[in-house]
């Protein structure tokens, strides 16, 4: 059943489109890992006077990037394993007995 699914995904280009979609989302997570700490830092700096700070931290924090980095790593691993499964191993073709080649 998995061989048939693999063959259909490769031959119909649905697999390539799905892999491109996964890779695009992984890149978006990576960009978010860089922009999220900056956006949260700007928000804390601008509206920090409205919120009570328990730890007094208003500065730049790299902890804001951890969820996006984790999402990036998970999506990149899923993309790699799907890419390896679909395209690095050749598709087994059926050879009929009446075929001279």
C-alpha positions as CSV (number, residue, x, y, z in Angstrom):
1,X,0.0,0.0,0.0
2,X,2.8,2.4,0.8
3,X,4.6,1.6,-2.5
4,X,1.4,2.5,-4.4
5,X,1.0,5.7,-2.4
6,X,4.7,6.6,-3.1
7,X,4.4,5.9,-6.8
8,X,1.2,8.0,-7.1
9,X,2.7,10.9,-5.1
10,X,5.9,11.0,-7.3
11,X,4.2,10.5,-10.6
12,X,1.4,13.1,-10.1
13,X,3.7,15.8,-8.7
14,X,1.5,16.1,-5.6
15,X,4.5,15.0,-3.5
16,X,6.7,17.7,-4.9
17,X,4.0,20.4,-4.3
18,X,3.5,19.1,-0.7
19,X,7.3,19.1,-0.1
20,X,7.5,22.7,-1.4
21,X,4.6,23.7,0.9
22,X,6.4,22.1,3.9
23,X,9.7,23.8,3.1
24,X,8.0,27.2,2.7
25,X,6.4,26.9,6.1
26,X,9.7,25.8,7.6
27,X,11.3,29.0,6.1
28,X,8.5,31.1,7.6
29,X,9.1,29.6,11.0
30,X,12.8,30.4,10.7
31,X,12.0,34.0,9.7
32,X,9.6,34.1,12.7
33,X,12.4,33.0,15.0
34,X,14.3,36.1,14.1
35,X,11.4,38.6,14.0
36,X,9.4,37.4,17.0
37,X,11.9,38.4,19.7
38,X,12.3,41.8,18.0
39,X,8.5,42.3,17.8
40,X,7.9,41.3,21.4
41,X,10.8,43.5,22.6
42,X,9.3,46.5,20.8
43,X,5.9,45.7,22.3
44,X,7.3,45.5,25.8
45,X,9.2,48.7,25.3
46,X,6.2,50.6,23.9
47,X,3.5,49.3,26.3
48,X,5.7,48.2,29.2
49,X,4.2,50.9,31.4
50,X,0.8,49.4,31.1
51,X,1.8,46.0,32.5
52,X,3.2,45.0,35.8
53,X,6.4,43.2,35.4
54,X,6.9,40.4,37.8
55,X,10.6,39.9,37.0
56,X,11.3,43.4,35.9
57,X,12.5,42.3,32.4
58,X,11.8,44.7,29.6
59,X,14.8,43.9,27.5
60,X,15.5,41.7,24.6
61,X,14.8,37.9,25.2
62,X,15.9,35.0,23.1
63,X,13.3,32.8,24.8
64,X,10.7,34.4,22.5
65,X,12.4,32.6,19.5
66,X,12.3,29.1,21.0
67,X,8.7,28.1,19.8
68,X,9.5,29.2,16.2
69,X,12.8,27.4,16.3
70,X,11.2,24.2,17.5
71,X,8.6,24.5,14.8
72,X,11.3,25.0,12.2
73,X,13.3,22.0,13.3
74,X,10.2,19.7,13.4
75,X,9.0,20.8,9.9
76,X,12.5,20.5,8.5
77,X,12.8,16.9,9.9
78,X,9.4,16.0,8.4
79,X,10.4,17.5,5.1
80,X,13.7,15.7,5.0
81,X,12.2,12.3,5.8
82,X,9.5,12.7,3.2
83,X,12.0,13.9,0.6
84,X,14.2,10.9,1.3
85,X,11.3,8.5,1.2
86,X,9.8,9.9,-2.0
87,X,12.8,10.8,-4.1
88,X,16.1,9.2,-2.9
89,X,15.0,5.7,-3.3
90,X,13.9,4.6,-6.8
91,X,10.4,3.5,-7.5
92,X,10.1,-0.2,-8.1
93,X,8.7,-0.8,-11.6
94,X,6.7,-3.9,-12.3
95,X,8.2,-6.0,-15.1
96,X,5.7,-8.2,-16.9
97,X,6.7,-11.7,-18.0
98,X,5.9,-11.1,-21.7
99,X,8.1,-8.0,-21.9
100,X,11.3,-8.7,-23.9
101,X,13.4,-6.2,-22.0
